[in-house]
């Protein structure tokens, strides 16, 4: 869980400047299992989820930092044996955007 915890903290740090409430909620997720984090709709849900909303309205570089840290969290969860379809879709989208320079 250490890598997952570190990835959650890094993501919380990226979110904190624009959304303290979500940063706090990310830090609270450290108490959950990797499976629960991978399934968490606050993170990986659709419209209105953290992945959908966070860093929106910020500059593209700020968004990119957020996306890279979300990818790192997803990879840490995968390494811990936890995955979900929604998480996989967000990671794939963020990786595609990074590759394509979006």
Phi and psi in radians as a Rosetta constraint file:
Dihedral C 1 N 2 CA 2 C 2 CIRCULARHARMONIC -1.041 0.35
Dihedral N 2 CA 2 C 2 N 3 CIRCULARHARMONIC -0.823 0.35
Dihedral C 2 N 3 CA 3 C 3 CIRCULARHARMONIC -1.094 0.35
Dihedral N 3 CA 3 C 3 N 4 CIRCULARHARMONIC -0.685 0.35
Dihedral C 3 N 4 CA 4 C 4 CIRCULARHARMONIC -1.134 0.35
Dihedral N 4 CA 4 C 4 N 5 CIRCULARHARMONIC -0.768 0.35
Dihedral C 4 N 5 CA 5 C 5 CIRCULARHARMONIC -1.069 0.35
Dihedral N 5 CA 5 C 5 N 6 CIRCULARHARMONIC -0.738 0.35
Dihedral C 5 N 6 CA 6 C 6 CIRCULARHARMONIC -1.137 0.35
Dihedral N 6 CA 6 C 6 N 7 CIRCULARHARMONIC -0.701 0.35
Dihedral C 6 N 7 CA 7 C 7 CIRCULARHARMONIC -1.166 0.35
Dihedral N 7 CA 7 C 7 N 8 CIRCULARHARMONIC -0.674 0.35
Dihedral C 7 N 8 CA 8 C 8 CIRCULARHARMONIC -1.093 0.35
Dihedral N 8 CA 8 C 8 N 9 CIRCULARHARMONIC -0.755 0.35
Dihedral C 8 N 9 CA 9 C 9 CIRCULARHARMONIC -1.119 0.35
Dihedral N 9 CA 9 C 9 N 10 CIRCULARHARMONIC -0.751 0.35
Dihedral C 9 N 10 CA 10 C 10 CIRCULARHARMONIC -1.085 0.35
Dihedral N 10 CA 10 C 10 N 11 CIRCULARHARMONIC -0.719 0.35
Dihedral C 10 N 11 CA 11 C 11 CIRCULARHARMONIC -1.158 0.35
Dihedral N 11 CA 11 C 11 N 12 CIRCULARHARMONIC -0.718 0.35
Dihedral C 11 N 12 CA 12 C 12 CIRCULARHARMONIC -1.044 0.35
Dihedral N 12 CA 12 C 12 N 13 CIRCULARHARMONIC -0.706 0.35
Dihedral C 12 N 13 CA 13 C 13 CIRCULARHARMONIC -1.120 0.35
Dihedral N 13 CA 13 C 13 N 14 CIRCULARHARMONIC -0.628 0.35
Dihedral C 13 N 14 CA 14 C 14 CIRCULARHARMONIC -1.233 0.35
Dihedral N 14 CA 14 C 14 N 15 CIRCULARHARMONIC -0.562 0.35
Dihedral C 14 N 15 CA 15 C 15 CIRCULARHARMONIC -1.451 0.35
Dihedral N 15 CA 15 C 15 N 16 CIRCULARHARMONIC -0.562 0.35
Dihedral C 15 N 16 CA 16 C 16 CIRCULARHARMONIC -0.896 0.35
Dihedral N 16 CA 16 C 16 N 17 CIRCULARHARMONIC -0.761 0.35
Dihedral C 16 N 17 CA 17 C 17 CIRCULARHARMONIC -1.057 0.35
Dihedral N 17 CA 17 C 17 N 18 CIRCULARHARMONIC -0.479 0.35
Dihedral C 17 N 18 CA 18 C 18 CIRCULARHARMONIC -1.956 0.35
Dihedral N 18 CA 18 C 18 N 19 CIRCULARHARMONIC -0.181 0.35
Dihedral C 18 N 19 CA 19 C 19 CIRCULARHARMONIC -2.777 0.35
Dihedral N 19 CA 19 C 19 N 20 CIRCULARHARMONIC 1.481 0.35
Dihedral C 19 N 20 CA 20 C 20 CIRCULARHARMONIC -1.080 0.35
Dihedral N 20 CA 20 C 20 N 21 CIRCULARHARMONIC -0.643 0.35
Dihedral C 20 N 21 CA 21 C 21 CIRCULARHARMONIC -1.090 0.35
Dihedral N 21 CA 21 C 21 N 22 CIRCULARHARMONIC -0.794 0.35
Dihedral C 21 N 22 CA 22 C 22 CIRCULARHARMONIC -1.189 0.35
Dihedral N 22 CA 22 C 22 N 23 CIRCULARHARMONIC -0.635 0.35
Dihedral C 22 N 23 CA 23 C 23 CIRCULARHARMONIC -1.069 0.35
Dihedral N 23 CA 23 C 23 N 24 CIRCULARHARMONIC -0.748 0.35
Dihedral C 23 N 24 CA 24 C 24 CIRCULARHARMONIC -1.100 0.35
Dihedral N 24 CA 24 C 24 N 25 CIRCULARHARMONIC -0.737 0.35
Dihedral C 24 N 25 CA 25 C 25 CIRCULARHARMONIC -1.141 0.35
Dihedral N 25 CA 25 C 25 N 26 CIRCULARHARMONIC -0.662 0.35
Dihedral C 25 N 26 CA 26 C 26 CIRCULARHARMONIC -1.048 0.35
Dihedral N 26 CA 26 C 26 N 27 CIRCULARHARMONIC -0.755 0.35
Dihedral C 26 N 27 CA 27 C 27 CIRCULARHARMONIC -1.131 0.35
Dihedral N 27 CA 27 C 27 N 28 CIRCULARHARMONIC -0.575 0.35
Dihedral C 27 N 28 CA 28 C 28 CIRCULARHARMONIC -1.208 0.35
Dihedral N 28 CA 28 C 28 N 29 CIRCULARHARMONIC -0.462 0.35
Dihedral C 28 N 29 CA 29 C 29 CIRCULARHARMONIC -1.137 0.35
Dihedral N 29 CA 29 C 29 N 30 CIRCULARHARMONIC -0.287 0.35
Dihedral C 29 N 30 CA 30 C 30 CIRCULARHARMONIC -1.044 0.35
Dihedral N 30 CA 30 C 30 N 31 CIRCULARHARMONIC -0.355 0.35
Dihedral C 30 N 31 CA 31 C 31 CIRCULARHARMONIC -1.400 0.35
Dihedral N 31 CA 31 C 31 N 32 CIRCULARHARMONIC -0.174 0.35
Dihedral C 31 N 32 CA 32 C 32 CIRCULARHARMONIC -1.678 0.35
Dihedral N 32 CA 32 C 32 N 33 CIRCULARHARMONIC 2.876 0.35
Dihedral C 32 N 33 CA 33 C 33 CIRCULARHARMONIC -1.359 0.35
Dihedral N 33 CA 33 C 33 N 34 CIRCULARHARMONIC 2.779 0.35
Dihedral C 33 N 34 CA 34 C 34 CIRCULARHARMONIC -0.955 0.35
Dihedral N 34 CA 34 C 34 N 35 CIRCULARHARMONIC -0.689 0.35
Dihedral C 34 N 35 CA 35 C 35 CIRCULARHARMONIC -1.051 0.35
Dihedral N 35 CA 35 C 35 N 36 CIRCULARHARMONIC -0.785 0.35
Dihedral C 35 N 36 CA 36 C 36 CIRCULARHARMONIC -1.121 0.35
Dihedral N 36 CA 36 C 36 N 37 CIRCULARHARMONIC -0.657 0.35
Dihedral C 36 N 37 CA 37 C 37 CIRCULARHARMONIC -1.190 0.35
Dihedral N 37 CA 37 C 37 N 38 CIRCULARHARMONIC -0.730 0.35
Dihedral C 37 N 38 CA 38 C 38 CIRCULARHARMONIC -1.111 0.35
Dihedral N 38 CA 38 C 38 N 39 CIRCULARHARMONIC -0.526 0.35
Dihedral C 38 N 39 CA 39 C 39 CIRCULARHARMONIC -1.606 0.35
Dihedral N 39 CA 39 C 39 N 40 CIRCULARHARMONIC -0.091 0.35
Dihedral C 39 N 40 CA 40 C 40 CIRCULARHARMONIC -1.196 0.35
Dihedral N 40 CA 40 C 40 N 41 CIRCULARHARMONIC 2.052 0.35
Dihedral C 40 N 41 CA 41 C 41 CIRCULARHARMONIC -1.275 0.35
Dihedral N 41 CA 41 C 41 N 42 CIRCULARHARMONIC -0.393 0.35
Dihedral C 41 N 42 CA 42 C 42 CIRCULARHARMONIC -0.987 0.35
Dihedral N 42 CA 42 C 42 N 43 CIRCULARHARMONIC -0.727 0.35
Dihedral C 42 N 43 CA 43 C 43 CIRCULARHARMONIC -1.396 0.35
Dihedral N 43 CA 43 C 43 N 44 CIRCULARHARMONIC -1.023 0.35
Dihedral C 43 N 44 CA 44 C 44 CIRCULARHARMONIC -1.846 0.35
Dihedral N 44 CA 44 C 44 N 45 CIRCULARHARMONIC 0.105 0.35
Dihedral C 44 N 45 CA 45 C 45 CIRCULARHARMONIC -1.183 0.35
Dihedral N 45 CA 45 C 45 N 46 CIRCULARHARMONIC -3.009 0.35
Dihedral C 45 N 46 CA 46 C 46 CIRCULARHARMONIC -1.508 0.35
Dihedral N 46 CA 46 C 46 N 47 CIRCULARHARMONIC -2.295 0.35
Dihedral C 46 N 47 CA 47 C 47 CIRCULARHARMONIC -0.968 0.35
Dihedral N 47 CA 47 C 47 N 48 CIRCULARHARMONIC 2.258 0.35
Dihedral C 47 N 48 CA 48 C 48 CIRCULARHARMONIC 1.618 0.35
Dihedral N 48 CA 48 C 48 N 49 CIRCULARHARMONIC -0.191 0.35
Dihedral C 48 N 49 CA 49 C 49 CIRCULARHARMONIC -1.274 0.35
Dihedral N 49 CA 49 C 49 N 50 CIRCULARHARMONIC 2.936 0.35
Dihedral C 49 N 50 CA 50 C 50 CIRCULARHARMONIC -1.033 0.35
Dihedral N 50 CA 50 C 50 N 51 CIRCULARHARMONIC -0.728 0.35
Dihedral C 50 N 51 CA 51 C 51 CIRCULARHARMONIC -1.107 0.35
Dihedral N 51 CA 51 C 51 N 52 CIRCULARHARMONIC -0.581 0.35
Dihedral C 51 N 52 CA 52 C 52 CIRCULARHARMONIC -1.350 0.35
Dihedral N 52 CA 52 C 52 N 53 CIRCULARHARMONIC -0.662 0.35
Dihedral C 52 N 53 CA 53 C 53 CIRCULARHARMONIC -1.735 0.35
Dihedral N 53 CA 53 C 53 N 54 CIRCULARHARMONIC -0.640 0.35
Dihedral C 53 N 54 CA 54 C 54 CIRCULARHARMONIC -1.153 0.35
Dihedral N 54 CA 54 C 54 N 55 CIRCULARHARMONIC 2.459 0.35
Dihedral C 54 N 55 CA 55 C 55 CIRCULARHARMONIC 1.225 0.35
Dihedral N 55 CA 55 C 55 N 56 CIRCULARHARMONIC -0.005 0.35
Dihedral C 55 N 56 CA 56 C 56 CIRCULARHARMONIC -1.171 0.35
Dihedral N 56 CA 56 C 56 N 57 CIRCULARHARMONIC 2.503 0.35
Dihedral C 56 N 57 CA 57 C 57 CIRCULARHARMONIC 1.470 0.35
Dihedral N 57 CA 57 C 57 N 58 CIRCULARHARMONIC -0.102 0.35
Dihedral C 57 N 58 CA 58 C 58 CIRCULARHARMONIC -1.681 0.35
Dihedral N 58 CA 58 C 58 N 59 CIRCULARHARMONIC 2.939 0.35
Dihedral C 58 N 59 CA 59 C 59 CIRCULARHARMONIC -1.105 0.35
Dihedral N 59 CA 59 C 59 N 60 CIRCULARHARMONIC 2.766 0.35
Dihedral C 59 N 60 CA 60 C 60 CIRCULARHARMONIC -1.067 0.35
Dihedral N 60 CA 60 C 60 N 61 CIRCULARHARMONIC -0.611 0.35
Dihedral C 60 N 61 CA 61 C 61 CIRCULARHARMONIC -1.134 0.35
Dihedral N 61 CA 61 C 61 N 62 CIRCULARHARMONIC -0.695 0.35
Dihedral C 61 N 62 CA 62 C 62 CIRCULARHARMONIC -1.126 0.35
Dihedral N 62 CA 62 C 62 N 63 CIRCULARHARMONIC -0.744 0.35
Dihedral C 62 N 63 CA 63 C 63 CIRCULARHARMONIC -1.075 0.35
Dihedral N 63 CA 63 C 63 N 64 CIRCULARHARMONIC -0.715 0.35
Dihedral C 63 N 64 CA 64 C 64 CIRCULARHARMONIC -1.094 0.35
Dihedral N 64 CA 64 C 64 N 65 CIRCULARHARMONIC -0.728 0.35
Dihedral C 64 N 65 CA 65 C 65 CIRCULARHARMONIC -1.033 0.35
Dihedral N 65 CA 65 C 65 N 66 CIRCULARHARMONIC -0.827 0.35
Dihedral C 65 N 66 CA 66 C 66 CIRCULARHARMONIC -0.996 0.35
Dihedral N 66 CA 66 C 66 N 67 CIRCULARHARMONIC -0.858 0.35
Dihedral C 66 N 67 CA 67 C 67 CIRCULARHARMONIC -1.082 0.35
Dihedral N 67 CA 67 C 67 N 68 CIRCULARHARMONIC -0.732 0.35
Dihedral C 67 N 68 CA 68 C 68 CIRCULARHARMONIC -1.130 0.35
Dihedral N 68 CA 68 C 68 N 69 CIRCULARHARMONIC -0.641 0.35
Dihedral C 68 N 69 CA 69 C 69 CIRCULARHARMONIC -1.285 0.35
Dihedral N 69 CA 69 C 69 N 70 CIRCULARHARMONIC -0.553 0.35
Dihedral C 69 N 70 CA 70 C 70 CIRCULARHARMONIC -1.154 0.35
Dihedral N 70 CA 70 C 70 N 71 CIRCULARHARMONIC -0.700 0.35
Dihedral C 70 N 71 CA 71 C 71 CIRCULARHARMONIC -1.058 0.35
Dihedral N 71 CA 71 C 71 N 72 CIRCULARHARMONIC -0.789 0.35
Dihedral C 71 N 72 CA 72 C 72 CIRCULARHARMONIC -1.064 0.35
Dihedral N 72 CA 72 C 72 N 73 CIRCULARHARMONIC -0.706 0.35
Dihedral C 72 N 73 CA 73 C 73 CIRCULARHARMONIC -1.099 0.35
Dihedral N 73 CA 73 C 73 N 74 CIRCULARHARMONIC -0.814 0.35
Dihedral C 73 N 74 CA 74 C 74 CIRCULARHARMONIC -1.027 0.35
Dihedral N 74 CA 74 C 74 N 75 CIRCULARHARMONIC -0.747 0.35
Dihedral C 74 N 75 CA 75 C 75 CIRCULARHARMONIC -1.151 0.35
Dihedral N 75 CA 75 C 75 N 76 CIRCULARHARMONIC -0.695 0.35
Dihedral C 75 N 76 CA 76 C 76 CIRCULARHARMONIC -1.102 0.35
Dihedral N 76 CA 76 C 76 N 77 CIRCULARHARMONIC -0.701 0.35
Dihedral C 76 N 77 CA 77 C 77 CIRCULARHARMONIC -1.133 0.35
Dihedral N 77 CA 77 C 77 N 78 CIRCULARHARMONIC -0.730 0.35
Dihedral C 77 N 78 CA 78 C 78 CIRCULARHARMONIC -1.053 0.35
Dihedral N 78 CA 78 C 78 N 79 CIRCULARHARMONIC -0.780 0.35
Dihedral C 78 N 79 CA 79 C 79 CIRCULARHARMONIC -1.078 0.35
Dihedral N 79 CA 79 C 79 N 80 CIRCULARHARMONIC -0.511 0.35
Dihedral C 79 N 80 CA 80 C 80 CIRCULARHARMONIC -1.454 0.35
Dihedral N 80 CA 80 C 80 N 81 CIRCULARHARMONIC 0.015 0.35
Dihedral C 80 N 81 CA 81 C 81 CIRCULARHARMONIC 1.532 0.35
Dihedral N 81 CA 81 C 81 N 82 CIRCULARHARMONIC 0.254 0.35
Dihedral C 81 N 82 CA 82 C 82 CIRCULARHARMONIC -2.033 0.35
Dihedral N 82 CA 82 C 82 N 83 CIRCULARHARMONIC 2.299 0.35
Dihedral C 82 N 83 CA 83 C 83 CIRCULARHARMONIC -2.615 0.35
Dihedral N 83 CA 83 C 83 N 84 CIRCULARHARMONIC 2.854 0.35
Dihedral C 83 N 84 CA 84 C 84 CIRCULARHARMONIC -2.653 0.35
Dihedral N 84 CA 84 C 84 N 85 CIRCULARHARMONIC 2.732 0.35
Dihedral C 84 N 85 CA 85 C 85 CIRCULARHARMONIC -1.072 0.35
Dihedral N 85 CA 85 C 85 N 86 CIRCULARHARMONIC -0.744 0.35
Dihedral C 85 N 86 CA 86 C 86 CIRCULARHARMONIC -1.124 0.35
Dihedral N 86 CA 86 C 86 N 87 CIRCULARHARMONIC -0.757 0.35
Dihedral C 86 N 87 CA 87 C 87 CIRCULARHARMONIC -1.049 0.35
Dihedral N 87 CA 87 C 87 N 88 CIRCULARHARMONIC -0.799 0.35
Dihedral C 87 N 88 CA 88 C 88 CIRCULARHARMONIC -1.038 0.35
Dihedral N 88 CA 88 C 88 N 89 CIRCULARHARMONIC -0.702 0.35
Dihedral C 88 N 89 CA 89 C 89 CIRCULARHARMONIC -1.142 0.35
Dihedral N 89 CA 89 C 89 N 90 CIRCULARHARMONIC -0.743 0.35
Dihedral C 89 N 90 CA 90 C 90 CIRCULARHARMONIC -1.142 0.35
Dihedral N 90 CA 90 C 90 N 91 CIRCULARHARMONIC -0.778 0.35
Dihedral C 90 N 91 CA 91 C 91 CIRCULARHARMONIC -1.055 0.35
Dihedral N 91 CA 91 C 91 N 92 CIRCULARHARMONIC -0.798 0.35
Dihedral C 91 N 92 CA 92 C 92 CIRCULARHARMONIC -1.063 0.35
Dihedral N 92 CA 92 C 92 N 93 CIRCULARHARMONIC -0.742 0.35
Dihedral C 92 N 93 CA 93 C 93 CIRCULARHARMONIC -1.095 0.35
Dihedral N 93 CA 93 C 93 N 94 CIRCULARHARMONIC -0.831 0.35
Dihedral C 93 N 94 CA 94 C 94 CIRCULARHARMONIC -1.122 0.35
Dihedral N 94 CA 94 C 94 N 95 CIRCULARHARMONIC -0.690 0.35
Dihedral C 94 N 95 CA 95 C 95 CIRCULARHARMONIC -1.150 0.35
Dihedral N 95 CA 95 C 95 N 96 CIRCULARHARMONIC -0.689 0.35
Dihedral C 95 N 96 CA 96 C 96 CIRCULARHARMONIC -1.107 0.35
Dihedral N 96 CA 96 C 96 N 97 CIRCULARHARMONIC -0.786 0.35
Dihedral C 96 N 97 CA 97 C 97 CIRCULARHARMONIC -1.064 0.35
Dihedral N 97 CA 97 C 97 N 98 CIRCULARHARMONIC -0.727 0.35
Dihedral C 97 N 98 CA 98 C 98 CIRCULARHARMONIC -1.132 0.35
Dihedral N 98 CA 98 C 98 N 99 CIRCULARHARMONIC -0.772 0.35
Dihedral C 98 N 99 CA 99 C 99 CIRCULARHARMONIC -1.101 0.35
Dihedral N 99 CA 99 C 99 N 100 CIRCULARHARMONIC -0.717 0.35
Dihedral C 99 N 100 CA 100 C 100 CIRCULARHARMONIC -1.510 0.35
Dihedral N 100 CA 100 C 100 N 101 CIRCULARHARMONIC -0.046 0.35
Dihedral C 100 N 101 CA 101 C 101 CIRCULARHARMONIC 1.229 0.35
Dihedral N 101 CA 101 C 101 N 102 CIRCULARHARMONIC 0.488 0.35
